Amino acid sequence: MDKFHATTIVLVKRSPDDVCIGGDGQVTMGEHYIMKSNAKKVRKIYKNSVLVGFAGSVSDAFTLTDKFEKKLEEHAGNLKRAAVAVAQSWRSDVAVRNLQALMVAADRDNLLVISGTGEVIEPDENFVAIGSGGNFAHAAAHALYRHTDMDAEQIVRESLKIASEICVFTNEHISVEKL
């Protein structure tokens, strides 16, 4: 069976009061068929205080997001502790050890990349991009973050637009969430 390619996600934090995540809406089956053009893969969780977005295998991404949300509840919304707890549980659970998904998450203080293989990474910069068009979107966000006064939402939208013009697995149906 063909694999689903799922999206491009960009997360930018300009300040604790200017945090935004966005993703395109394309879900592609294999390399030849667009299954859905307006999927939403970004959302607010844990009392609207955490932004998350996912890329990769759709079912694995949902599993990753659900497990992360449960850990946020267990750890009273502490983003880093929840991410580490999810990573630790993956390493010990053979059934979910190799989820083919990546998730980005942010609150007002932290920005993290969480993988389905149990890695938790805090990027050096206050922006990150993942997914099929992630490298294109990351390069665009990097330039816009450093060389403009654009706010987080403007950078997210423009980075995704640029990625959609280059990456065949990224489209212009953009969903955005802000803290």
Secondary structure, DSSP 8 states (H G I E B T S, - for coil): ---EEE-EEEEEEEETTEEEEEE---EEETTTEEEES----EEEETTTTEEEEEEE-HHHHHHHHHHHHHHHHHTTT-HHHHHHHHHHHHHH-GGGTT--EEEEEE-SS-EEEEETTS-EE--SSSEEEEETTHHHHHHHHHHHHHH----HHHHHHHHHHHHHHH-TT--S--EEEE-
